[in-house]
């Protein structure tokens, strides 16, 4: 018998060959996935460390809370981080061209704010 015939004769006694083959392919495919996941986790860890040590993040959140209190005309003790995505859509009632993220950027960079169009 040739090499191919011997191979198929050897595997003919194995039960559930297709299922085992699929499981083996899946396990072997995980190796590349694991490396990619580990790379992304390392990046996430570095970003988290930067955020925890960031002085500007505290300033940003403080400014945002002040803006929310001004807009809502009341004292708010906090806000949800998920609502920060709405920041890009928030504009000044006096000038729709002035977006909240622009005000925030200028404030963080200590640039004067002008409300003229």
C-alpha positions in Angstrom: 0.0 0.0 0.0 1.0 3.5 -0.7 1.5 6.3 1.9 -1.9 7.8 1.2 -3.7 4.4 1.5 -1.9 3.7 4.8 -2.9 7.1 6.1 -6.6 6.5 5.3 -6.5 3.0 6.7 -5.0 4.4 10.0 -7.7 7.0 10.4 -10.5 4.8 9.4 -10.6 3.4 12.9 -10.9 6.8 14.5 -14.4 7.7 15.5 -15.9 11.2 14.7 -13.0 12.1 12.4 -14.7 15.1 10.9 -15.6 16.6 14.3 -12.1 16.0 15.6 -10.6 17.5 12.5 -12.7 20.6 12.9 -11.8 20.9 16.6 -8.1 20.6 15.7 -8.4 23.3 13.1 -10.1 25.5 15.6 -7.5 25.0 18.2 -4.7 25.6 15.7 -6.4 28.8 14.6 -6.5 30.1 18.1 -2.8 30.6 18.2 -2.9 33.6 15.8 -6.0 34.9 17.6 -4.4 34.7 21.0 -1.4 36.7 19.8 -3.7 39.4 18.4 -5.8 39.5 21.5 -2.7 39.8 23.7 -1.4 42.6 21.6 -4.7 44.5 21.9 -4.8 43.8 25.7 -1.3 45.3 26.1 -2.5 48.4 24.2 -5.6 48.6 26.3 -3.5 48.3 29.5 -1.2 51.1 28.3 -4.2 53.4 27.5 -5.7 52.7 30.9 -2.5 53.5 32.7 -2.3 56.8 30.8 -5.9 57.7 31.7 -5.4 56.9 35.3 -2.3 59.1 35.4 -3.8 61.9 33.3 -4.3 65.3 34.9 -6.1 66.6 31.8 -8.8 63.9 32.1 -9.8 65.2 35.5 -9.9 68.7 34.0 -12.0 67.6 31.0 -14.5 65.9 33.3 -14.7 68.9 35.6 -15.3 71.2 32.6 -18.0 68.9 31.2 -19.8 68.7 34.5 -19.7 72.5 34.6 -21.1 72.7 31.1 -23.8 70.2 32.0 -24.8 72.3 35.0 -24.9 75.4 32.9 -27.0 73.8 30.2 -29.4 72.2 32.7 -29.5 75.2 35.0 -29.0 73.0 38.0 -26.3 71.4 40.0 -25.5 67.9 38.8 -23.2 65.6 40.8 -22.2 63.5 37.8 -22.9 62.1 34.4 -22.6 58.9 32.5 -19.4 58.4 30.4 -21.6 56.9 27.7 -23.2 60.3 27.2 -19.8 61.8 26.2 -20.4 60.7 22.6 -23.1 63.4 22.5 -20.5 66.0 23.1 -19.6 66.3 19.4 -23.2 67.1 18.6 -23.7 69.8 21.4 -23.5 73.4 20.1 -23.8 76.8 21.6 -27.3 78.2 21.6 -25.9 81.6 20.6 -23.7 80.3 17.8 -24.4 76.8 16.3 -20.8 76.8 14.8 -19.3 76.6 18.3 -19.3 73.0 19.4 -18.8 71.8 22.9 -15.7 69.8 22.0 -14.2 73.0 20.5 -14.8 74.9 23.8 -13.3 72.0 25.7 -10.2 71.9 23.5 -9.6 75.7 23.7 -10.1 75.6 27.5 -7.6 72.8 27.9 -5.1 74.6 25.8 -5.6 77.8 27.8 -6.7 79.7 24.6 -9.2 82.6 24.9 -12.8 81.8 24.0 -14.6 84.1 21.6 -18.2 83.7 20.9 -18.3 85.9 17.8 -19.3 84.1 14.5 
